[in-house]
Amino acid sequence: MTATLTVQTPGRGFVDITHDVDRVVGEAAVSDGVVSLFLLHTSASLVVQENADPDVRHDLEQWMLRNVPDGDPRYRHDMEGPDDMPAHIRAALTATSLTLPVREGRLLLGTWQAVYLYEHRLRPHARRVAVTVLSAA
């Protein structure tokens, strides 16, 4: 089964898409297998990260701000503003695709894990995630 999720982001930061992905997995009626996620953009990413303590996501963003600053004069690519090239670098440092296990018809994640779309641009965007659910049988 394939589907495309459209995720509205408020701007830079993390959007939890775990329930949306799990819904697609449930609709696929696959008992055991994998789900493949592919983000159809170059200035955002997908990450599996801590879901219990929001300080983890805050600290990750602070690290990105220190190491991939907006408006760095060394960047030539700034067609869409000072956050343009940093967004591409952030996406290169993280991931634009994930493959996750499906067990007993559900997305298999650890106790404190969630799937996030990590928006790297400052302004809101509508991001598309291609979802493919494959059966192990």
N, C-alpha and C positions, 0 to 999 in steps of 0.2 A: 504494500500500500504506500502511496505517496500523498503528501499534502504540503501546502505552503502556509506557514504561519506569518501573519503580518503583525509586527510588534511596534507599538507606538512608544517612542522613548521621550522622556522629558528633557533630554539634553544629556550631557556627560554623566555617566554613572551606570549602575547595574540595574537591570530589569529581570526579575525572577520569571523564567519561562517554564519552570519545571512542570506545573500543572497543565499547561498547554501541550507540552510534549507528551506527558502521560496520557492526556485525553486522546491524542492521535494514536498512541500505542494501544489504548483500550479499544478504539474504533477498528483497529486493524485485526483484532481478534487473533493475535499471534501469542501462543503460550510461551514459547522460549525462542529467543533469537537476538537480534540487535536492532538498534535504531541509529540511523545515520542522520546527522544534522549538518547542514551546509549553509552558511550565511552568505547571501548574495550581495555583499558589499565589501569595500576595501578600507573603510574607516570606522569599523566596529568589530567586535569579536565575540566568540562564545567561550565561556569558561565554566568549569565545575569548581565551585568554591563553597566555603563555610556558609551555612544558612542560619546559625544560631546567634552568633555575635556580629552585629553590623560593623563593629570596629575593625574586623578583618578586611572588609571591603573598603572601608575608609582608609586604612593603612596602605592597602594596595594602591588606591588612587593617589595618596600622598607620595608614595614611591615613584609612581609614574610622573607626577608633576615635577618632582625633583630631577628625574633622569631624562624625561622627554618633555621639556618645557615648551609651552606655546610661544610663538613669536621669536624663536631662536634665530638670530641673523645668519647662522650657518646653513639654514634650510633655504633652498631656492624655490621649492614648490610651495606657493601660498595663494594659488588661484582663488580659493574660497575662503581665505582669511588666515589669521595667524595660528589657528588650530588645525589647519589642513594637513600639513606634513606630519606634525606630531600624531595625528589620528592614524595615519598610515603606518608609522613606526610602531605605535602601540599595538595595532592589529598584527604586525609582523612578529612582535614579541609574544603574543598570546596565541590564539588559534581562530581560524574561520570555519573549522569543521571539527566535529566530535563524533565518535562512535561509542555508544553506550549499550550495556547488556539489558535484555528484556527477560524477566523470569516470571512465570505464572501470570502472564498477561499484563505485567506492570514494569515500568522503568525501574531498574535495579540501581539504587544509590545507597551510599553509606548513611548512617544516622544523621550526620551533620552536613550532608552535601545537598546542593541545589544546582540547577543549570541556569546560568545567567547569560543574557545578551549584555555585553559590556559596550555601551555607547562611548565613543571617543571624541565625538564632536560636541561643541558647546550648545548648539541649538537642537531642538527636537527633530526627530526623523521618524519616518515609517520604514522599518527594516523588515526584510523578508528572509525567512528561514525555510529552506527546503528540508522536508522530513521524509525519510524513507525507512519503513519498517520491514525487516526481513525475517522470515521464519528459519529456525535452525533445522526444522524437519524437512 
